[in-house]
Each structure stands twice: as C-alpha cells, then as structure tokens.
C-alpha cells in the first residue's frame, strides 16, 4: 500500500513513515527510525529526540560565522 500526502506534524513534509504507537503519517524529519515512533510519541515515552537539522540551507551551508 502506498501512502502520499503531507506530514501530520509539520504539514509540509512528504509522508514517508507511520508511527507505530499513534499511527500518525509523518515525514523523515518527524520520525525516529530507531524506535519506530513519531517525535511526539518519542517525547511522550521519554525517548531522546534527535537534533533537528534545517530542511535545506539555500547555499548548502548550515552554520554561518561572523
């Protein structure tokens, strides 16, 4: 079965996963591969949330120093 649409958390990311706890359809950014949980359920059960990376920097650089 193929699922398409927007992430139920951010509403902008493309659905790639289903949370095994709450069944939300979520994008890569809001899914933890290790546990099979969305970031909301991961927080609820006391799991450690991975650091969020910016979706995409326009010039490919994610850190700027002045």
Secondary structure, 3 states (H helix, E strand, C coil): CCCCCECCCCCCCECCEECCCCCCEECHHHEECCCCEEHHHHHHCCCCCCCCCCCCCCCCCCCCCC
